[in-house]
Amino acid sequence: MTLLLRYYNLNIFHLSLFIVLGNLILVWLSKSVLINEIVFYNAYSEQLTYDRALQLFEDFQSISWISYVFSPLILFIKFSLVSLVLYIGIIFKNIQYKVPLGSVFKIVTASDVVFLLSGLSKFIWFYFFAGNYNLNDIGFFYPLSLINIFKAAEVEKIWIYPMQTVNVYHLVYLVLLSYGLNNVCKIAKNDSDKIVLQSYLPALILWITLIMFLTIDLMA
């Protein structure tokens, strides 16, 4: 049994705890290490005085607990929606009788580890290599993504999220989903690949489209 398969065969509680704690640690690192009053001032220096930026930073810190509360809930919603999308693909393959929805949820949860790695990569980049940065730089950058080919001034806001989503980590995520369906749910490799490509990818495109429309509304 490979190390990766052993990971996928862990108890769902342990997998969920690992992913949730990992995300909470990344949130803490971002808010406590990467973001400080200087970063705030760099982002708003043209609109605000240093004292006003400092006050804004203190207000931001005072409500940071919201991120810790909602992060696990957002993850649960994400895992549930992706699991349902994949299960629809399984139903269309008419093999739902041998694949429990709970097993799909477990695979989706385990596969999310790749996004922990992307978050860690982003933290390492800004902590060690980015130099003088601001909040806009943090929001714009995504490791190993299409967005990094361009500068912030070259990309309209509506295209930022789609270009961030096209990244190496997301490709690995697709591979991990297919791997889990194949090795944990015992779905044939050809079928597991098709389920991921024919269910998750269309749902992802719809999600990106929704975010783009919301971005247009916010810009209007």
N, C-alpha and C positions, 0 to 999 in steps of 0.2 A: 504493500500500500504506500503510495507516494505521500510526501509531506502535505501537498496541496489537498489530496483526497482526505487525509486525516483531519485537516482543518475543516473541510466541508462536512465531515461526519461528527463534528463536535455538537454538543447539546445546544438547542436553539437558544436557551437562556444564556449560556456562556457566550455564544456568538453575538447575541443582541447586546449583552453587557459590554463586550469588547468594543463593538462598533460605537455604541452610545458614549462610553467613557472616552474613547479615542476622539470623537467629535467634540466632546466637552473640553477636553484638554487643548485641542486646536483652537477652540473659541477663546479659551483663557489665554493661551499664548498670544493670539492675535490682539486681544484687548489689553493685555497687561504688558506685553513686550514690544509689539510692533507699533501700537497706536499710543502716542503721548501728546502733550500739549504742543510740542514743536510740529508734529505731523499735522495737527489740526490747524495751526497757524499757517503752515505752508499751503494748505488747501484753501484757506479763506483769507489770505493776506491782502488780496486786492479788494475784498468787500468789508473786512472787519479789522478792528484794531487788535493788538495782541491781548489786551485785557478782555475784550469781548470774545475772542477765540478761546481764551483760557476759561471763561465762564461757560462757553458752549461745551468745552471738553469736560468740565465738571458735571454739567447736566447729563452729558453722554455717559459718564461713569456711573452716575446715580441710577440710571435705568438699565445698566448692563446686565442686571440679574434676569431681565426678560429673555435674553438670548439663552441662558442656561435652562430656563423653565421650558421654553418652546422648542428647543433643539431636539429633545427626544420625541416630542409629539410630531414634529415635522418629519423626522426620520421614519416614524411608524406609518404616517400617512403615505410617504414616498414608497416604502417597502410594500405596503398594501396595494397601492395603485399599480406598481410595476408587476406584482404577483398576479393581480387580476388580469392585466393585459396579457401576460405570458400564458395564463390559464385559458384565456379565450383562444389563443393560438393552439393550445393543447386540445381544446374541445373541437376545433376545426379539423384537427388531425384524428379525431375520434379515438383518443387514447386516454381520456379523462378517467376511465374506470380503473386504471392502474397507477394513476399519478395523483396523490392527495394534494389539495391546495396548500396544506401546511408544509409539505416538502418543498414546494415552489417558493413559499415565503422564506423558508430557511436558506434556500439557494440565493435568493435576492439579497437577503441580509448579509450572508457571507461574502458575496461578490462586491458589496459596497466597500470592502477594505481597500480597493483600488483608489477610491476617492479620499480615503484617509491619507494614502501615499501622496496624492496630488496636493492635498492641503499641507502636508508636511513639507513637500518640495517648495511650495509657495512661501511658507514661513522661512525656510532655510535661505531662499533666494533674497528675501527682503532683509533678513537679519544679517547675513554675511556679505551680500554682493550688491544690493540695490543702491547703497549710498544715500543721498539726500532724496527722500520720497515724500509723497503726501497721500491723502486718502483716495484721491482720484487714481493715483498710480496703483494702489492696492486693489481698487475695484476693477481696473482695466486689465491687469495682468492675470493670465492663467497659464500654468506651466505646460510646455510642449503643445501649445494650441495654435490655431491659425491666426489668432489675434496678435501674436507676438511678432508676426512679420511686419506689422504696421506700427506707426506711432499713433498716440491717442488723437492727435489733431487730424489725422487722416481718415478716421473712422467715424461715421455718423452713429449716434446713440442707438438707433434702431438695429444696427448690425453687430453691436458689441456682444450681446448674448449668443447669437447664432455662431459667431466666429470663435467665441470661447468654448462653445460646446463641441466644436470639431477639434478634438485633441486626442493624443495618444492614449491617455488614461481611459477615455470613453471607448476607444477601440478595444482595449484590454478588457474593459467591463463586459462588452458583448461576448468576447471569447470566454470569459469566466462564467457568464450566464449559460452559455451553450455547454461548457464543460460540466457545470453542475447538473444540468438537465440530463446529460449523457451518463455521467458517472454516479450520481446520487439517485436520480429518478429512473435510471436504466432505460432512457429513451435512446433510440438509435442515433448515431452521430449525425447522419444526414438529416433526420427529422428534428433533432435539437437545434441544428444550425438554422433550418427553415423556420422553426417556431420563433426564434429570436429575431431573425431578419424580417419575417412577415407580420409580427405582432408588435415587438418593441420599437422597431425603427419607424413605422407609420405613426405610432403613438408619440414618439419623440418629436417627429416633424410637426404634428398637431400642437404639441406643447410649445415648441419654439415659435410657431406661428401665433399662438395666443400671446406669448410674451412680447412679440413684436407689435401686435395690435395694442396691447396695454402700454407699451413704450410710446407709440404714436399718440395715444390719448393723453399721456402725461406731458408730452412735448407740445401738445396743442394749446 
